[in-house]
């Protein structure tokens, strides 16, 4: 069951590398509870979670944790509650946990949906995605070098979401269905509109990466109903899965506009 919670933290200052330190805190908590799971998750090519630090004032910080795995969600919150009384270290600053916001009434970036609800979403011909944190895609690894593309290419956006759906959903598409969708997303999808696009460079892990933020409307020209259903599902999934690379470090936070 995809879930997202927002943790409200209080501390004396914001560390510079928030995404890196939040990522380290997550694995430190998980390692204390389940070392084998921590090691397996660290090695997994597609992580079933995102972590997004969101500064909220001089002494406050929101840390959003979203996961596509119920078991991981429970373990993380258990570790968090056990560790919270002694302080949660982010870099050289200890933060106090002041609130856990698990409902959109408490914070608009919190919530939960059953996989069946995502699967049964209404089909869409157009989908507007708002990218709240810098988003980037890994597009090639020629000769051992990785290329990062910070552009809202419809194919890259939808391929990323389809990869996440196939990796984590209990209702994956068959290989034939997946191939057909990829062909449609590559040939019959375009940007209808965009607003407030901005370029950024942010630290994620041990290096800095380029990324874009802003709002993008994707239009599907294909008439096939299954393609429209897929667009609706993947747009809804973005709220929990994130889009693109480095989402466990705070990049790629996105949500669909109504």
N, C-alpha and C positions, 0 to 999 in steps of 0.2 A: 504494500500500500504506500504510494508516494506521500511523503509528509514534508512539511517545512516548519521549523520553529525559529523564532527570533529571541536570542538571549540578550537581555539588557545588562550591561556590565558597567561598573564604575571604577575609575582608577585615576591616578594623579596626572598621567599624560598619555598621549598616543604614541606607541613605538613607530618608527619609520616604516618597517617592513611588516605591516599588519598581516598581509596574506600569508607570508612565510611563517610567522609566529603562530597564527591561528592553525595552520596546517600541522605544525609541530605539536601544539597543544592537543589537537585531536588524536594524533597517533600516540602521544604519551599516555593519554587517558585510556585509550583502547588497549595499549600494550600491557598496562597494569591489570586489566580485566581478562584479556584473552590474547596472549602473545602470538599464538598460531594464527588467529584471525587477523591480527595487526600485520603480521608478516605477509600473509596471503593477499591482503588488501593493498598493501604497499606495492607488491609486485604485479598486481592486476593491471592490464593495459587500459581497461575502461573502468574507472572508479564509479561506484553506485551512489556517490554523494557529491555535494558541493558545499563549500564553506566561503562565506562572503562577509568580511568585516565592513561595517558601515558606520563611520564616525558620526556622532549625533550631538556634538558639543564639546567643549573643552575637556570635561571630565567624564563624558559618557561615550559608550560605544555599543552599537548593536552588532551582534554576530549571528548571521543567519546560517542555519544548518538545514540542508534539504537532503533527503535520501530516498532512493527507490527500493530500499530493503528494510522491512520491518525489524528484522533481527538486529541490524546495525543501528537503527534508530534507538531501540531499547537499550542496547549496550552503551551507546554514547551517553544517553541521558543518565543512566545509572552511574557511570564513571564521573559525570559532571556533578551530580548531586553529592557523591562521596567526597570529591575533591574541593568543592566550592567553599566549605567552611574555612579551609586553610589558604584560600586565594588561588586564582587561576593565572599562572604566569604567561604573559605575552611579552617576550623579550626581557627587558630588565624591569618591567612593571607588573606588579600583582593587581589583578582586577577582582572586584567583588561581584558576585552574581546577585543582581537585585530583582530581576523578574524573568520568568520564562513565558513567552507569548506564543501560544500554539494555535490561536484562532484569528481569522482576519479581522474580527472586531477589536482585537488587541493590537494588531499590526497588519497592514495590508499585504505584507510579504510572508505571512504565516498562513497555513492551511493544510488540508489533507483531502485526497480523493482516492476512492477505490479504483483499481485498474479497470474494472468493468465500466466505471463512469467515464474514464478517458477513452476506452474503446468505443463507447456508445455516443461519443460527442457528435453534434450535428455537423454534417458536411459543409465545407466552406469553398467558395470560389476565390475569396480574398481573405488574407489574414494579416493583421497589423501586429508587429512585434516591437516592443520597446526594450532596447538594450540599455540596461541601467549601469552596468560596469563594462569596462573595455573588453571587447570581444575579438578573438583572433582565431584563424584556422591554420592547421598544418596541411600544406598542400603538396609537398614533395620531399623526397629524401634522396635526391640524385647524388651519386658519388659520396654517400655518407654525410651529406650536408642537408640540414632541415630548413625548409623555407616556411616562413610564417606570413600569412596574408590577412591584413586587417581591413577587409572590404566586405560589405554586406551583399555578397553574391548569393542570389537565391539558391543556386545549386549547392553551394557550400553550407548554407544555413540548413536546408532541408536534408541534405545527406548526413550532416552531423546529428540532427534529431532522429533520423531514421536509424542510424547506427545505434543510438542510445535505446531506442524502442526495441530493436532486434536483440540487443544485449541483455536487457533487463525486464522487458514485459513478459508476462505469462501468456500473452496472445501474439506471438511474433508472426510476421508474414512468412509464407512459404518462399523458398528460393525463387520460384517463378514469379510470384506476386511482388517480391522485393525488386527483382530485376525490372519488371514492368514499371514500378513506381520510380525507380532511379532514372529510367529512360524519359519518363514524363517530366520529372523534376529538372532534368538537364535540358530538355528540348522545348518544353511547353510552359515554363514558369518565368515570370519577369518581375522586375520592380515596378510597381504602379506609381508609388510615391515615396518620398522620404522627408523627414524633418529633423532639424537640429543635429545633423551628423557632425561628429567631432572626432579628431584623431588624438590618441593619447599614447604615452609610453609608461608602463608601470612595472613594478617589480613583482615577479611571481616565481617563487622558489629561489634559485640561485642566480637568476639573470633578469634583465628587463625585457619586456616584450611590447610590440606595438599592438594597438587595438582601437576599435571604434565604439562610440556610443551614439544613441539617437533612436529615431523611430523609422521603421521601414514597413511598407505595405507590399506584400507579395500577391501577385495575381496569377491564377492558374487558368490557362487557356484550354486545357483538356476538358472535354465534356464528360468523361467517364466518372460515374458516381463514386467508384472506389477510390479514385484519386482525390476527390473532394473530401470523402470521409477521412482519408489519410492526412490531408492538410489540417482538418479539424483536430484530429487526434494529436498530431505532432505539435501544433500550436499550443494546445493545452499542456502537453508534456513539458514544454520549455520552462514552465514555472518551477518545475522540480528538478529537471535534469541539467538546466543550463544549456548553453550553445557554444560549440567550438572547443578550443583547447584550454588547459590550465584552470578549469572550473573549480578544482579543489583548493586553488589559491586565490579565489575571489573574482576571477575573470568570467565573462559570459553569462552574467545574471540577466535574464530576460523574462518578459511576461507578455501574454497576448492581450491586446486591447479589445474590449467588447465591441 
